[in-house]
Amino acid sequence: MIVVAWTIIHNTAVNLEKRHIAQGFGFLKTTAGFDIAQTPIEFAKDANYGRAILVGLANTAIVAVIGVICATLSAS
Protein backbone atom coordinates (compact mmCIF):
# COMPACT_ATOMS: atom_id res chain seq x y z
CA MET A 1 0.00 0.00 0.00
CA ILE A 2 2.81 2.42 0.86
CA VAL A 3 4.58 1.62 -2.41
CA VAL A 4 1.42 2.35 -4.41
CA ALA A 5 0.89 5.67 -2.62
CA TRP A 6 4.54 6.67 -3.09
CA THR A 7 4.41 5.75 -6.79
CA ILE A 8 1.30 7.88 -7.37
CA ILE A 9 2.75 10.86 -5.49
CA HIS A 10 6.12 10.58 -7.23
CA ASN A 11 4.61 10.26 -10.72
CA THR A 12 2.31 13.21 -10.06
CA ALA A 13 5.22 15.39 -8.90
CA VAL A 14 7.36 14.43 -11.91
CA ASN A 15 4.54 15.09 -14.39
CA LEU A 16 3.70 18.45 -12.81
CA GLU A 17 7.35 19.47 -12.99
CA LYS A 18 7.61 18.45 -16.66
CA ARG A 19 4.60 20.60 -17.50
CA HIS A 20 5.86 23.52 -15.38
CA ILE A 21 2.78 23.45 -13.15
CA ALA A 22 3.40 24.91 -9.72
CA GLN A 23 2.87 22.74 -6.67
CA GLY A 24 1.95 23.77 -3.18
CA PHE A 25 -0.12 26.54 -1.67
CA GLY A 26 1.65 29.55 -3.16
CA PHE A 27 -1.39 30.29 -5.33
CA LEU A 28 -3.31 31.34 -2.21
CA LYS A 29 -1.39 34.64 -2.21
CA THR A 30 -2.18 35.50 -5.86
CA THR A 31 -5.03 37.80 -6.87
CA ALA A 32 -8.32 36.00 -7.43
CA GLY A 33 -9.73 38.53 -9.90
CA PHE A 34 -13.41 37.67 -9.44
CA ASP A 35 -16.31 38.80 -7.28
CA ILE A 36 -18.38 36.78 -4.82
CA ALA A 37 -22.02 37.83 -4.50
CA GLN A 38 -22.71 36.85 -0.87
CA THR A 39 -19.85 37.99 1.35
CA PRO A 40 -20.28 37.85 5.13
CA ILE A 41 -16.57 38.76 5.23
CA GLU A 42 -15.28 41.72 3.22
CA PHE A 43 -14.09 40.61 -0.22
CA ALA A 44 -12.92 42.72 -3.17
CA LYS A 45 -12.04 41.74 -6.73
CA ASP A 46 -8.34 42.29 -6.01
CA ALA A 47 -8.35 40.00 -2.94
CA ASN A 48 -6.32 36.79 -3.00
CA TYR A 49 -7.46 33.17 -3.36
CA GLY A 50 -6.92 32.54 0.35
CA ARG A 51 -9.49 35.22 1.16
CA ALA A 52 -11.89 33.74 -1.43
CA ILE A 53 -11.64 30.33 0.23
CA LEU A 54 -12.29 31.93 3.63
CA VAL A 55 -15.41 33.66 2.26
CA GLY A 56 -16.53 30.36 0.72
CA LEU A 57 -16.13 28.56 4.04
CA ALA A 58 -18.11 31.27 5.83
CA ASN A 59 -20.88 31.05 3.23
CA THR A 60 -20.94 27.25 3.59
CA ALA A 61 -21.23 27.52 7.38
CA ILE A 62 -24.13 29.98 7.08
CA VAL A 63 -26.02 27.75 4.64
CA ALA A 64 -25.38 24.70 6.84
CA VAL A 65 -26.74 26.43 9.95
CA ILE A 66 -29.83 27.65 8.07
CA GLY A 67 -30.34 24.13 6.69
CA VAL A 68 -30.11 22.55 10.14
CA ILE A 69 -32.59 25.07 11.55
CA CYS A 70 -35.05 24.52 8.69
CA ALA A 71 -34.75 20.73 8.94
CA THR A 72 -35.28 20.86 12.70
CA LEU A 73 -38.34 23.08 12.36
CA SER A 74 -39.89 20.91 9.63
CA ALA A 75 -39.31 17.71 11.66
CA SER A 76 -41.13 19.11 14.68
Beta strands, then each sheet from edge to edge (+ up, - down):
end
